[in-house]
Amino acid sequence: MKKRHISLKDLAGELGVSISTVSRALKNNPIISPELTQKIKELAAKRNYIPNPLAMGLLKQQTKMIGVIVPDLVTHFYSSIISGMEEVAKQNGYYIIIASSNESLEKEKESVNNLLKSRVEGLIVCISQETNNFKHFELLIQNEIPLVFFDRVVESLEVPSVTVDGAEAAKNVTRHFYQNGCRRIAYISGPEHLNISKHRKEGYLKGLQEYGLEFNPDLLVECNLNAKEATIATQKLLSLKQIPDAIFGINDTIAFAAMKEVKKHNLCIPDDIALVGFTDEFHSTVVDPPLTSVTH
């Protein structure tokens, strides 16, 4: 049979004292005699008592837990951000519970519900690429549960959000290409409803306009944010009568897939096709040639 965790109630019952007395003794409260405190601590050690922070938090209506939902746990970008969150949470006496939506709206909704059942005090979320319905977030707002978005955010909701200026960054990428002699600049974007797709596309188009380059719709390809779709998008660009001389990927995952496909066509990077990603993953430094990328 599964061994049951020892509770304060169990210790109190064995010693014939109140639960509050046991709790105070374990916290070295001076109102409990040194002799009784010692006795309670010895029994707690003997019974392998481990404090339950959730139960203690529920008594105070404060669990000190923050829920974090990310699209995946594999991408270095998300794991590095989680590391930062965890560090700041710890400094403030909190800890985080992590869930992955796996780029699924339904899994995201399920994660929100599961984290709320765990009594998190608030949520930090980067939405999935399928998320185009926000009722599950609206309910959080209505119930005054603290919510913060990052990177992929819901701009229609008045919620604190942490983002970068994707439009300005993408415009700078276009400028970089132009200054290096590129004139047929392609952009592999993500799902249109995502804020990162809209803003980076906006910057790409502004960059073309700034340098007098005519927009060619054939050079703008949309894909889901995965390597397989990015490969298909790159194949489409490389099948054009006039192939691009530069490709900008909405993120490094897309750029890595494009790099692989460009090499399969025996084209040289950057001499035949220049390539830039967005995120600056660690892997960008170990591929050959190293991937130029916007540090996110």
Secondary structure, DSSP 8 states (H G I E B T S, - for coil): -------HHHHHHHHTS-HHHHHHHHTT-TTS-HHHHHHHHHHHHHTT----HHHHHHHTT---EEEEEES-SSSHHHHHHHHHHHHHHHHTT-EEEEEE-TT-HHHHHHHHHHHHHTT-SEEEE---TT----HHHHHHHHTT--EEEESS--TTS---EE---HHHHHHHHHHHHHHTT--SEEEEE--TTSHHHHHHHHHHHHHHHHTT----GGGEEE--SSHHHHHHHHHHHHTSSS--SEEEESSHHHHHHHHHHHHHTT--TTTTSEEEEEE--GGGGTSSS--EEEE-
